[in-house]
Amino acid sequence: MIETIVFDVGETLVRDDRHWASWADWLGIPRHTMSALVGAVTVQGRDQADALRLVKPDMDIGEAYRAREAAGRGQHLDESDLYPDVRPALAGLRALGIRVVLAGNQTVRAGELLRRLDLPADLVTTSGEWGVAKPSPEFFALVTKVAETAPERTLYVGDHPAYDLFPAKLAGLRAAHLRRGPWGYLWADDPEVVAAADWRIDGLTQLASAIAD
């Protein structure tokens, strides 16, 4: 029985449109170019930050984040960035008595913005706040800790096989692969994903019935 569900953030709960558009504007390139570069590194199995380094190879991404904040062009997150099934799905799971945790590879600032949205969740945290990021085992050890239940009763939900599905399984957690966003669509029917995922879903509102079955 699943007692806690932990959700990835980017392209699981939050659309990345604004994120990449803002980076394109900051770097002075067309938004379409930025999207195409993100697609290219996705297909190559590279980290999404490599899309930024293709534009500016010597970029210090941490410093660039700080410069954007100082210029008043930092991270922004509001209701329009959420996928439409997020609130009903999270609220429905909590109504079933399931502990809901949001924990993904995001900055400290993103964690603050997520909490301002007052989502129906028991805990909202990020890799920036933890000081460790996916897919490291240390990240998923912390996921297990904040889940407050046994790993086999904890489900991690995400779109990226290499950052969400596979490391969650290695940590002893159950895992659901979400067919959403570039990574989710690209690897939805990959044999390794099919074999590893406890559940494969097209939307978050499918979770309640999936885990009940």
RODO-2510 file (C-alpha; in nm, 4 decimals, decimal comma):
residues 213
     n   res          X          Y          Z
     1     m     0,0000     0,0000     0,0000
     2     i     0,1324     0,3448    -0,0969
     3     e     0,1343     0,5858     0,1987
     4     t     0,3444     0,8722     0,0591
     5     i     0,3757     1,0101    -0,2936
     6     v     0,6718     1,2345    -0,3750
     7     f     0,6558     1,4452    -0,6899
     8     d     0,9252     1,5810    -0,9155
     9     v     0,8606     1,9463    -1,0050
    10     g     0,9772     2,0501    -1,3537
    11     e     0,7534     1,9084    -1,6286
    12     t     0,5719     1,7003    -1,3668
    13     l     0,3930     1,9795    -1,1809
    14     v     0,5269     2,2905    -1,3519
    15     r     0,5560     2,3704    -1,7213
    16     d     0,9057     2,4780    -1,8245
    17     d     0,7898     2,7193    -2,0984
    18     r     0,8549     3,0347    -1,8989
    19     h     1,1851     2,9008    -1,7642
    20     w     1,3402     2,8465    -2,1055
    21     a     1,1829     3,1562    -2,2596
    22     s     1,3370     3,3705    -1,9856
    23     w     1,6784     3,2175    -2,0463
    24     a     1,6481     3,2832    -2,4209
    25     d     1,5631     3,6483    -2,3511
    26     w     1,8531     3,6797    -2,1072
    27     l     2,0998     3,5317    -2,3566
    28     g     1,9618     3,7372    -2,6445
    29     i     1,8603     3,4483    -2,8683
    30     p     1,5228     3,3553    -3,0215
    31     r     1,3013     3,1486    -2,7936
    32     h     1,2613     2,8899    -3,0695
    33     t     1,6403     2,8457    -3,0770
    34     m     1,6463     2,7812    -2,7034
    35     s     1,3654     2,5252    -2,7329
    36     a     1,5467     2,3493    -3,0157
    37     l     1,8683     2,3299    -2,8129
    38     v     1,6809     2,1854    -2,5146
    39     g     1,5365     1,9254    -2,7503
    40     a     1,8801     1,8436    -2,8872
    41     v     2,0400     1,7805    -2,5479
    42     t     1,7347     1,5791    -2,4461
    43     v     1,7757     1,3412    -2,7381
    44     q     2,1464     1,3105    -2,6586
    45     g     2,0702     1,2203    -2,2974
    46     r     2,2600     1,5229    -2,1665
    47     d     2,1799     1,7515    -1,8751
    48     q     1,9371     2,0273    -1,9694
    49     a     2,1849     2,2896    -1,8490
    50     d     2,4016     2,1899    -2,1452
    51     a     2,1520     2,3754    -2,3656
    52     l     2,2678     2,6975    -2,2006
    53     r     2,6344     2,6050    -2,2432
    54     l     2,5808     2,5492    -2,6158
    55     v     2,4935     2,9174    -2,6386
    56     k     2,7641     3,0352    -2,3986
    57     p     3,0261     2,7634    -2,3398
    58     d     3,2025     2,9459    -2,0567
    59     m     2,8811     3,0201    -1,8648
    60     d     2,8809     2,9854    -1,4866
    61     i     2,5139     2,8975    -1,4484
    62     g     2,5025     2,9734    -1,0763
    63     e     2,6498     3,3169    -1,1368
    64     a     2,4057     3,3740    -1,4225
    65     y     2,1125     3,2963    -1,1905
    66     r     2,2423     3,5495    -0,9407
    67     a     2,2945     3,8114    -1,2123
    68     r     1,9385     3,7645    -1,3350
    69     e     1,8021     3,8058    -0,9826
    70     a     2,0076     4,1215    -0,9324
    71     a     1,8718     4,2600    -1,2596
    72     g     1,5140     4,1916    -1,1574
    73     r     1,4817     3,9143    -1,4145
    74     g     1,5018     3,6156    -1,1838
    75     q     1,2791     3,3130    -1,1474
    76     h     0,9054     3,3605    -1,1580
    77     l     0,6322     3,1095    -1,0834
    78     d     0,2573     3,1522    -1,0629
    79     e    -0,0649     2,9573    -1,1122
    80     s    -0,0358     2,9736    -1,4917
    81     d     0,2851     2,7684    -1,4768
    82     l     0,1106     2,4695    -1,3176
    83     y    -0,0296     2,1885    -1,5277
    84     p    -0,4101     2,1939    -1,4894
    85     d    -0,4299     1,8532    -1,3199
    86     v    -0,1916     1,9427    -1,0370
    87     r    -0,4276     2,0895    -0,7778
    88     p    -0,7099     1,8360    -0,8236
    89     a    -0,4676     1,5427    -0,8220
    90     l    -0,2789     1,6501    -0,5094
    91     a    -0,5984     1,7398    -0,3258
    92     g    -0,7540     1,4057    -0,4178
    93     l    -0,4547     1,2114    -0,2900
    94     r    -0,4504     1,3968     0,0404
    95     a    -0,8223     1,3297     0,0785
    96     l    -0,7342     0,9601     0,0595
    97     g    -0,4947     1,0045     0,3520
    98     i    -0,1783     0,9923     0,1404
    99     r     0,1156     1,2111     0,2439
   100     v     0,2085     1,4402    -0,0475
   101     v     0,5641     1,5734    -0,0878
   102     l     0,7086     1,7914    -0,3644
   103     a     1,0834     1,7422    -0,4098
   104     g     1,2716     1,8084    -0,7325
   105     n     1,5841     1,9594    -0,8795
   106     q     1,5049     2,3243    -0,8247
   107     t     1,6722     2,6286    -0,6730
   108     v     1,6128     2,7702    -0,3257
   109     r     1,4175     3,0520    -0,4898
   110     a     1,1953     2,8017    -0,6730
   111     g     1,1143     2,6385    -0,3400
   112     e     1,0025     2,9745    -0,2011
   113     l     0,7843     3,0398    -0,5059
   114     l     0,6280     2,6936    -0,4918
   115     r     0,5334     2,7379    -0,1267
   116     r     0,3670     3,0711    -0,2088
   117     l     0,1282     2,8826    -0,4397
   118     d    -0,0121     2,7063    -0,1328
   119     l    -0,0461     2,3725    -0,3094
   120     p    -0,2209     2,0839    -0,1292
   121     a     0,1031     1,9231    -0,0103
   122     d     0,2477     1,8248     0,3257
   123     l     0,6003     1,9345     0,2344
   124     v     0,7649     2,1349    -0,0443
   125     t     1,1429     2,1191    -0,0779
   126     t     1,4118     2,1406    -0,3450
   127     s     1,7587     2,0171    -0,4265
   128     g     1,8885     2,3710    -0,3756
   129     e     1,7621     2,3672    -0,0177
   130     w     1,9029     2,0207     0,0436
   131     g     2,2400     2,0898    -0,1172
   132     v     2,2206     1,7690    -0,3181
   133     a     2,0514     1,6972    -0,6499
   134     k     1,9072     1,4108    -0,8499
   135     p     2,0064     1,1569    -0,9591
   136     s     2,2434     1,1168    -0,6642
   137     p     2,1623     0,8469    -0,4068
   138     e     2,1908     1,1144    -0,1351
   139     f     1,8927     1,2986    -0,2814
   140     f     1,6768     0,9870    -0,2717
   141     a     1,7969     0,9037     0,0784
   142     l     1,6518     1,2394     0,1821
   143     v     1,3335     1,1620    -0,0121
   144     t     1,3004     0,8435     0,1931
   145     k     1,3525     1,0423     0,5123
   146     v     1,0914     1,3114     0,4426
   147     a     0,8435     1,0522     0,3159
   148     e     0,8109     0,9323     0,6763
   149     t     0,7250     0,5795     0,5684
   150     a     0,9006     0,2703     0,4355
   151     p     1,0578     0,2947     0,0865
   152     e     0,8309     0,0236    -0,0522
   153     r     0,5329     0,2338     0,0585
   154     t     0,6698     0,5493    -0,1021
   155     l     0,6060     0,6381    -0,4662
   156     y     0,8217     0,8835    -0,6617
   157     v     0,6555     1,0403    -0,9661
   158     g     0,8520     1,2058    -1,2460
   159     d     0,9020     1,2439    -1,6185
   160     h     1,2770     1,1803    -1,6547
   161     p     1,3943     0,8163    -1,6488
   162     a     1,7567     0,8918    -1,5580
   163     y     1,6779     1,1548    -1,2927
   164     d     1,3509     1,0216    -1,1526
   165     l     1,2566     0,6655    -1,2398
   166     f     1,5821     0,4696    -1,2295
   167     p     1,7436     0,6310    -0,9202
   168     a     1,4150     0,6066    -0,7294
   169     k     1,4010     0,2361    -0,8000
   170     l     1,7646     0,1935    -0,6958
   171     a     1,6747     0,3588    -0,3646
   172     g     1,4070     0,0963    -0,3057
   173     l     1,1147     0,3279    -0,3796
   174     r     0,8196     0,2567    -0,6040
   175     a     0,8204     0,4731    -0,9159
   176     a     0,5729     0,6100    -1,1686
   177     h     0,6810     0,7456    -1,5059
   178     l     0,4774     1,0408    -1,6308
   179     r     0,4333     1,0838    -2,0045
   180     r     0,4693     1,4613    -2,0034
   181     g     0,7294     1,7100    -2,1220
   182     p     1,0204     1,6370    -2,3587
   183     w     1,1760     1,3617    -2,1480
   184     g     0,8460     1,1973    -2,0620
   185     y     0,7290     1,1752    -2,4211
   186     l     1,0659     1,0767    -2,5634
   187     w     1,1167     0,7759    -2,3370
   188     a     0,7564     0,6785    -2,2657
   189     d     0,7797     0,3456    -2,4502
   190     d     1,1473     0,2725    -2,3956
   191     p     1,1801    -0,0959    -2,2930
   192     e     1,3897    -0,0083    -1,9870
   193     v     1,1305     0,2446    -1,8730
   194     v     0,8478    -0,0026    -1,9267
   195     a     1,0350    -0,2658    -1,7273
   196     a     1,1330    -0,0360    -1,4392
   197     a     0,8148     0,1640    -1,3831
   198     d     0,5629     0,0351    -1,1327
   199     w     0,3106     0,2598    -1,3052
   200     r     0,3103     0,4535    -1,6327
   201     i     0,0655     0,7431    -1,6425
   202     d    -0,0434     1,0175    -1,8829
   203     g    -0,1699     1,2530    -1,6129
   204     l    -0,1582     1,3022    -1,2385
   205     t    -0,5287     1,2384    -1,1834
   206     q    -0,4641     0,8768    -1,2873
   207     l    -0,2555     0,8159    -0,9772
   208     a    -0,5366     0,7535    -0,7289
   209     s    -0,6924     0,4744    -0,9345
   210     a    -0,3529     0,3384    -1,0414
   211     i    -0,2252     0,2799    -0,6897
   212     a    -0,5650     0,1487    -0,5783
   213     d    -0,5476    -0,1182    -0,8495
***
